[in-house]
């Protein structure tokens, strides 16, 4: 079980083709501060039908894209 499982489940339940979450929203979902390990774990999201798109340090946000089926 990954520390990001609750985020991956949230993204999957969202169902949108593409959407953005702020770092603060992500931290609220996972209940811990987002850190550099996010880059390592982001591949897990593909098991949930999504991928991580742009990560913006300036905007403090992450874009999620639904995978083509």
Residue pairs with C-beta under 8 A, 6 or more apart in sequence:
2 8
2 41
2 44
3 30
3 32
3 37
3 41
4 30
4 38
4 41
4 44
4 45
5 44
6 29
6 30
6 31
7 26
7 29
7 30
8 44
8 45
8 47
8 48
8 50
9 48
10 29
11 45
11 48
11 50
11 64
12 48
12 49
12 50
14 64
15 66
16 66
17 65
17 66
18 53
18 63
18 64
18 65
18 66
19 63
19 64
20 61
20 62
20 63
20 64
21 29
21 61
21 62
21 64
22 59
22 60
22 61
23 34
23 60
23 61
23 62
24 60
26 34
26 62
27 33
27 34
38 55
39 55
42 51
42 52
45 51
45 52
45 64
46 67
49 66
49 67
49 69
50 64
50 65
50 66
50 67
51 64
51 65
51 67
52 62
52 63
52 64
52 65
53 62
53 63
53 64
53 65
54 62
54 63
55 61
55 62
55 63
56 62
56 63
